Amino acid sequence: MGALTKGRYLSAMGLLLLVYCTVSVVSKGATGDAQPDALPSVQGTLPHFIQEPEDAYIVKSNPIKLRCRAAPALQIFFKCNGEWVHQNEHLSQEYKDLNTGLKVREVMINVSRQQVEDFHGPEDYWCLCVAWSHLGTSKSRKATARIAYLRKNFEQDPQGKEVPINGMIVLHCRPPEGVPVAEVEWLKNEELLSSLTDDNIDTRADHNLIIHEARLSDSGNYTCLASNIVAKRRSATAAVIVFVNGGWSLWTEWSPCNVPCGRGVQKRSRTCTNPAPLNGGAFCEGMSVQKISCNALCPIDGGWDEWSEWTACSSQCERLRGRECSSPPPRHRGKMCEGNSEATENCTDGLCTQSVDGSNDVALYSGLGAGVIAVAILVVAVMLYRKNHSEYGVDVIDSSALTGGFQSFNFKTTRQGNPLLLNSSMQPDLTVGRAYSTPLCFQDGADKDLFDPLPDIKVKVQSSFMVSLGVSERAEFHAKGPAETFPRDLTRDYSGTADRRKKGLLTLNGPVSTGREQLRTNGVFGHAGGRMVVPNAGVSLLVPQGAVAENMSWEMHMVINQGEASVQTLEGCEILLGPEVTYGPPVLDLFTPVAMSIAHCAEVDTENWNIQLRRKTQDSKWEEVMSVEEECTSCYCLMDSSSCHLLLGRPGSYALVGEPLTQAAVKRLKLAVFGSMEAGSMSYGLRVYCVDDTPHAFQGVVAAEKTRGGQLLEEPKMLPFRANTFSLQVSIQDVPQFLWSIKPFTTCQEFSFPQVWCSNQQPLHCAFSLERFSPATAQLSCKISVRQVKGHEQILQVYTAVAETGKESVPFFMQTDCTITSQTGPKAFKIPSSIRHRICATFDTANAKGKDWQLLAQKLHLDRNLAYFAKQRSPSAVILNLWEARHQDTADLDSLASALEEIGKIHSKSSPKDQGEPRPGFGQAEAGCARGAGAPTNQAGEDSAPESTG
């Protein structure tokens, strides 16, 4: 038999021998030699286990204890994994059961973590007890010993959701692997959830959380909590938002007819408050105001009939006559006739005789004479007055009737000194609203005004409403120009706008028809190298010196792709961060990589973004070239705050693609407001654009507004837009209600999150149309608020003059004299050729004191992905090319000179004995760079001793 089998045999024999001896002693005691204190036992009974070993888990390094109790039992031993446990590892004791008087034996052993880990068998580590009595043995159940643990990572984290009210919420959770299996609990806003206290909540055995009918109070942050005897683990937090779509209230009663007489209008309205939209819910669809025509009965004033005949003279010398107000009678709230319905007069024609006193006659005739004299004086006075005033010829009219009851108002004039606004005394520079690190255009010769001045527009305004371009202004974009002159997505048919909106496509406002020319730049480059720039697009290409072989030249081109197919190849949450750029020709063969700069719209943060460089393959599919944070030897990517600088060795089409990792990821939006007059009416249109913050994307807006005759009313502003899935709201505020009319409930437009986030360099815009009450209104002032729900907000302040004029708007914002798009030879580079060669000769050579190209890269802050530079024939030359591309908008070489000076100081400290001697090569390069920043370098200056670089 083997050694192991032999050991087990000897161990078993020893145990049997021990049991035999024990039985003998007990038997001997039974024949009369037993000690007085011996415990009684029952003869002829097998051992019965009072306590059997139980399954246990080893937590960390703490051993477990296994116990057995049996009666009657002479001996108890443990057997683990088929082998007897050594006697010395048993702890045993005996005592007498007071109820039965039987002898009870209890045994305990310890099982350590090491023992369990060292066991390699087909099943778990197990142990059982074997108890002996006079008649034989009994075995207990098997107890397993397992090492307890709980993994850190959940197999499935719950995901955030947006659900409508009364909808079902299902949050999935698969806890980490563990022994024993982890129990799952759910936390809402860090408070424990229980299905016992809330019938609407169901936590099932599969660990999922189900809320049958979502309530507003169910919005919150949910966390899955997994725990066992070892540890507790928390999942990623899932944000649940319960939103409410807006619903219309009941219609109000019809208003009275708005005219007192004739044909008028009655109105009734409703509000989106039953319920009001909450948490990003959809606004109500349909009209908020209804109108019907009405006919108000005009009032008819009463008119007098003809007087009746006089009555006979009465005894009082009076006679009467009357008339009625019946021609016509007053109707429909008409006025009653003015005047008396009866008249009386004296009868003095001799038909009536009365006796009077002589004294009365004197008084009577005296009164009549005085009355006649008074009437004569009054008539003469009136005639004289009219004669003196007859020179006017017309009646004098109150001039207040011409003003229409309007009061004069003072408006703020346009802010002075701002080159982006109307009425500015400076020539506007409107190409970008921020400083981009890539040039917009080369300038030749003397300085020129790049743009036409913004004219003082004078326009009219109509009833205000906010609509998307793709719906209410669709007719303006049916006329199509040549396909190659349109930016991406402009040649589509807009008849299916509503259908595409239902499918989630970005068509609420539609792409803007720009009509701009194809963005293409060509140049012929030789051994001296050069640079190409796509005007007003933030895209440039640097061809280094020596990239083209001597006595050769290449005709190169650079194109910004404005087609629609490429963008649709992107998947998931990925978005374009800048324009898709192609350079070639495809057969281009260069000795050193070119440096391409592309403006982007991301707030660069490695914790929140996964940014990749992609290249189009021959079958028009996109392949990943590299992630900007990874090490790569085939290309190099340097991300600045607003531009990406690439070192590329293969021609082709490239695009910068970003995927948000968290809701804190931010992309920049440029906001601008334009205005123009709507010809032949009293309406004035405001258009608010939201576009990715890159020069190329903004030029699409510029080109579209040029065709419409629009004018920039406020300098463009930047809005950080977060990946928090909340929408963007645009609203108009502070419109003077006494001068302008604006529809109720139409002052706010909302773009969904996918529309804004996935715009992919295409502009979104919404339109406001206002109407003034009077042609005398010559000023418009208002605010445009652009805000992301639970995010940032920007205010665009509008001050502009409006008037009825058919004057054509002056084109603006385009660099019409940007004719130089490529430069070749030394003038295309900042660093003089002689200084570049000396720097390369100094730093390309390895130096024991560390003065090599790696130190140069470190001081120029280009010390990431050094494996790429190490692969190049001249690492220093490639580093300088990247520095050139990064600082092409800087007019001096201060940063390079400062870096060289700092390297010189480090070298001086490390070599104090050489401080009095000139440093060949390196010192001259340092001084040469310092001189190159201010003036051309000559040979004498290059050979002279180094000067101060300060």
Buried (B, 14 or more C-beta within 10 A) or exposed (E): EEEEEEEBEEBEEEBEEBBEEEBEBBEEEEEEEBEEEEBEBEEEEBBBBBBBBEBBBBBEEEBBEBBBBBBBBBBBBBBBBEBBBEEEEBEBEEEEEEEEEBBBBBBBBEBBBEBBEEBEEEEBBBBBBBBBBBEEBBEBEBBBBBBBBBBEEBEEBBEBBBBBBEBEBEBBBBBBEBBBEBEBBBBBEEEEBEBEEEEEBEBEEEBBBBBEEBEEEBBBEBBBBBBBEBBEBEBEBBBBBBBBBBBBBEEEEEEEBEEEEEEBEBBBBBBBEEBBBBBBBBEBEEEBBBBEEBEBEEEBBBBBEEEEEEEEBEEEBEBBEEBBBEEEBBEEEBEEBEEEEEBEEEBEEEEBEEEEEEEEEEEEEEEEEEEEEEEEEEEEEEEEEEEEEEEEEEEEEEEEEEEEEEEEEEBEEBBEEBBBBBBBEEBBBBBBBBEBBBBBBBBEEEEEEBBBBBBBBBBBBBBBBBBBBBBEBBEEBEEBBEEEBBBBBBBBEBEEBEEBBEEEBBBBBBBBBBBBEEBEBEBEBBBBBBBBBBBBBBBBBBBBBBBBEEEEEBEBBBBBBBBBEBBEEBEEBBBBBBBBBBBBEEEBEBBBBBBBBBBBBBBBEEEBBBBBBBBBEEEEEBEEBBBBBEEBEEBBBBBBEBBBBBBBBBBBBBBBBBBBBEBBBBBBBBBBBBBBBBEEBBBBBBBBBBBBBBBBBBBBBBBBBBBBBBBBBBBBBBBBBBBBBBBBBBBBEEBBEEBBBBBEBBBBBBBBBBBBBBBBBBBBBBBBBBBBBEEEBBBBBBBBBBBBBBBBEBEBBBBBBBBBEEEEBEBBBBBEEBEEBBBBBBEBBBBBBBBBBBBBBBBBEEEEEEBBBBBBBBBBEBBEBBEBBEEBEBBBBBBBBBBBBBBBBEEEBBBBBBBBBBBBEBBEEEEEEEEEEEBEBBBBBBBBBBBBBEEEBEEEBBEEEBEEBE
